[in-house]
Each structure stands twice: as structure tokens, then as C-alpha cells.
Amino acid sequence: MSDPEIAGTAPIPVEVEDGKNYFWCSCGKSASQPFCDGSHKGTDFAPVKYTAEKDGKVFFCSCKRSAKSPLCDGSHKAL
């Protein structure tokens, strides 16, 4: 599998709702970052499902290098 495209170099804050599913873009090609828009079709990438455990703000990874994907772990600082 090839490396994903870097969609950004900072986390993307999103207000999430408890129990709601979100589908994070793992390929970096989506025009709807940080979420999947189907741009991965024809590649080895697939969206990553994230289910919010409570209402509040979470920080989704935009560099696509996080070891804790879909959430940011600070990996963008090394780019």
C-alpha cells in the first residue's frame, strides 16, 4: 500500500455527538476533510469508522500519519 496524501499539517477540530458514527478519510484525497467523500475508490485505502463516546470536541488527524487514527497524536509536528 502506498502512503496516504498529506491533507493538512494541523489537527481538524470537530464537534461530535455521542453515539454518532463518523467516517474519517484515510487516503488524504477527500475534498471533505477530515471525512471520507469516496475519493479512495480504486485504491487500497478505506474510510475509518469513528463512533463518538460523548458529545464534545475531538481533533481528527489531517496529516494521515497518526498512530491513533482517526484522531491526532501530534505526528504532523514531524513533517
C-alpha angles and dihedrals in degrees: 000000000000124000117271120250115261104246095183145343100234134056118264114232115218131179105228132193124230111262095007120130122230125188112216120207109243098179098058094228100100117117087208098064130214088021132067120259097175096265089131092070111127092025135090091253127103133183118266116231116227121186115198113234093199142358113278147079122312129178115233120204115251099177091062091223100099118128086209096052134201086032125062119260097177095264090134088072090071095054 
